[in-house]
Amino acid sequence: MRDVVRRVIGAAVGAAAGAPLGLLLGALFGGNFASGFEFQGLRGYEATGRLGLLLGAAIGAAIGAAVARARRASARP
């Protein structure tokens, strides 16, 4: 049970860290290079920012859960 809670907390922390980073990187990319990009009815930096937010949260959650699992595995006697 503790392993599951640890992974969920790790995923939440990772998503909270990855989402703003993805938002900023996506908005910077869209504002400079992808002004014609469309996603969910938005264009340019707004669209790539939203896509970056979603991808950043997903990747951050996966990395956070993996780190939480790895730390638990290395801490076992």
Buried (B, 14 or more C-beta within 10 A) or exposed (E): EEEEEBBBEBBBBBBEBBBBBBBBBBBBBBBEEBEEBEBEEBBBBBBBBBBBBBBBBBBBBBBBBBBBBEEBEEEEE
